[in-house]
Amino acid sequence: MVDKDDLREQFIEAFEGADYPVNSPMDLVPALPQGPGTKFESGDFSMTAMELNTKGGDSQEFPYDDVESLVDDIMEGLENQGEI
């Protein structure tokens, strides 16, 4: 079972260091601890940042002015795709 609150915190921690506003997923890469290979895990959910962009990216609407709105859309995209 995925702990959505834990997963949300992982996303915030990983993406909060980006230089906002961000205009594309590539603007987020420098903030990630292991770049596109940064892994997010909770319960039976495991996905790298690169996979996250392809599986949850349909709900993202760049640019983003802050980490909260970005993470809201990532979570919504993953839910809509049945990933969490």
PEDABEL-V403873 format. One record per residue. N is the residue number from 1. RES is the residue in one letter. OMEGA is omega in whole degrees, -180 to 180 (999 if undefined). D_LAST is the distance of its C-alpha to the last C-alpha in Angstrom with 2 decimals. Layout:
N,RES,OMEGA,D_LAST / N,RES,OMEGA,D_LAST
This chain:
1,M,-179,8.50 / 2,V,174,6.41 / 3,D,-175,8.87 / 4,K,179,7.67 / 5,D,178,11.41 / 6,D,-180,12.04 / 7,L,178,9.63 / 8,R,179,11.26 / 9,E,178,14.56 / 10,Q,179,14.18 / 11,F,-180,13.74 / 12,I,-179,16.66 / 13,E,-178,18.74 / 14,A,-172,18.38 / 15,F,-175,19.09 / 16,E,-179,21.52 / 17,G,179,24.40 / 18,A,180,24.39 / 19,D,-178,27.49 / 20,Y,4,26.51 / 21,P,175,26.78 / 22,V,-175,24.77 / 23,N,-180,25.52 / 24,S,177,23.29 / 25,P,-180,20.62 / 26,M,178,23.71 / 27,D,-179,24.78 / 28,L,-173,21.84 / 29,V,-179,22.75 / 30,P,-179,25.71 / 31,A,-174,23.71 / 32,L,-177,21.37 / 33,P,178,22.77 / 34,Q,180,22.64 / 35,G,-177,22.53 / 36,P,179,20.15 / 37,G,178,19.62 / 38,T,-175,18.06 / 39,K,176,15.16 / 40,F,-176,12.14 / 41,E,174,11.08 / 42,S,-178,9.62 / 43,G,-180,9.92 / 44,D,178,9.07 / 45,F,175,7.14 / 46,S,-177,10.12 / 47,M,175,11.01 / 48,T,178,14.30 / 49,A,179,15.17 / 50,M,178,16.73 / 51,E,180,13.77 / 52,L,180,11.75 / 53,N,-178,14.67 / 54,T,-176,14.76 / 55,K,-179,11.19 / 56,G,-173,10.49 / 57,G,-178,14.23 / 58,D,-178,15.06 / 59,S,-179,14.23 / 60,Q,178,16.30 / 61,E,-180,19.90 / 62,F,6,22.17 / 63,P,175,24.21 / 64,Y,180,22.53 / 65,D,-178,24.95 / 66,D,-176,22.76 / 67,V,-177,19.70 / 68,E,-179,18.24 / 69,S,176,18.20 / 70,L,-178,16.74 / 71,V,176,13.79 / 72,D,-178,13.37 / 73,D,176,13.22 / 74,I,-180,10.88 / 75,M,179,8.23 / 76,E,179,9.35 / 77,G,179,9.36 / 78,L,177,5.86 / 79,E,-180,5.21 / 80,N,179,8.45 / 81,Q,180,7.94 / 82,G,-179,5.55 / 83,E,177,3.82 / 84,I,999,0.00
